[in-house]
């Protein structure tokens, strides 16, 4: 399946990438364009309303968007993750109700599972609690950082601990749930038009029919490979575009840097191939450490790629107008190591596992 962006979408993203990064374009108009191009449907079965293919095809779609705008790719990541949560949920009735609107981009889907992924890795406790309240659940807590929270029109998945014991659950919250409060957009360094905010949950009453999974610890490892691989797609797209930009400069700089550029391209290609292979084989479910290592490696490749772009472009990259795209990619590159689970968190998990072995 081809993940090449429609020419009109690619040109639009290229034109407005800086405006998206700086928050000068309404975020609410971005997801509909991505959905109109069919991107959320990639990697989802045609029987469920998708375009077919598999998770590696969805990663390729994120790569293509990230080549133009990491902020737009970040939104696609969150949206496509939520679609994956519905696809992988045993709650078929919830999937049937919500998935059509998610795939069409009529409602934004958000992954509020960053805390849950850290919880799964033993890095922190869950920040959301669920109490039984008759036929419903009463949800309290906070989601400190969630993207793709389109004001007045979103679903967000979160993990919630059960005070009475037993497995944590995964539940789908809605923008119009009483007691759910979306903050103003976070004042990020870049990627401002991405509908990224925090969510406060104060006595949110949720019917049990919106439970995505009754056992978070068993279910999260199933969706984690796609969750992290789509993040890897963001990094691959950004690094590839920076290397292309470095190649576009002529003169002695490119000649001197030729071997390094070639090495980084090969490294990027090898990581991309390994991610696709691992997703298709299902190896990352039982061996998440392999995917963690690939994501850690990608952070280094991204850093090297934007540095090579700077060295190849020289002083032009530091001038406001000639360096406009470079400066945006530099800010985007700073985000790659801190996407949850961050590089430091992943390295901590690997170090603990090695020590325990």
C-alpha positions, 0 to 999 in steps of 0.5 A: 500500500502506498503511503505517498501523500496526495500532492495537494495535501503535501503542498499545503503542509509544506506551505503552512508548516511554520504556521502550524509550528508557531500556532498561527493556523487553527489546529481544527483545520488540520485533522480534517485534511489528513482524514480527507486524504484517507490517512487514518484509514491506512492499516485498518481492515476494510471490513472495519471501514479502513483502507487495508494494509497493516500497522507498518503502512500506518507508520509510513503514512506518519513518515510522509506527514512528518517530512512536511510537519512534525506537528501534523504528524503528531496529531495523526499519531494521536488520532491513529492510536485512538483508532487502533485502540478501538480496533484492538478493543474487545468492546465491539459495540463501542468500536461500531459507534465511534470508529466511523467518526474517527476514521472520517475525522469528524471527531478527534481521537486522542491517546491519553495513555502516556502515563499508562505506558510508563505504568506498564514499564514500571516507571510511575503510578497511574494518575487516574482512578476509577470508582464503581458508582452503581452502573457507572464508573466515577473517574478522577485524576489528570492527563497532563499532556495530550495532543489532538484534543480538538475543542468540543469534539474529541474522544480520549483514552485513559487508563484508570486504577481501581482502588478496590484492587484488580487490574486497571482498566482502559476507558474512553472519555468524551469531550462533553462528559460532565466533570471533564475539563480541557485546559487551554493549549499548552505553551509549547516551544513549537508544534503549537497548532496541535491541540495539545492540552491537559485534561482534568477529571473531576468526578467524571461519570462514565457508563461501563459500555465505554470500557475499552479493556477490563485489564490494562496490563494484559491489553496495553502490550498488544497496542504498545507496538503500534503506539511506539512505532507510529512515534518512530514514524515521526522521527524517520520522516523528520530525519529523512527530510533533514538529510534531503535538505543537507543534500540539496546544498552544493559546494564543499560542505556537501562533499565533505559530509557525503560519507556521514550523510550516506551513513545516516541514510543507511542507518535510517533505512535499517531502522525503518525496515526493522520496525516494519519487520517487527510489526508484521511478525508481532515480535514487539509484543513479546519483545518490546525492548527491541522496539525501545532500542530502535526508538532510542537509536532514532533520536540520535539519528534525528539529532545527527540529521539536523546537525548535518543540515546545519553544517551543509547549509552553513550561515544560511540556516541561521538567517531568518528567511533562508533558515526558516525550515531548518529552524523549525526542524531544529525545534521539532528535533528537540521534541523527539527525545521527550515523547512519552515514553522518553528516551531517558525513560526507555533507557531506564527500563532497558538498564533495569531489565539488564540488571535484573537478568 
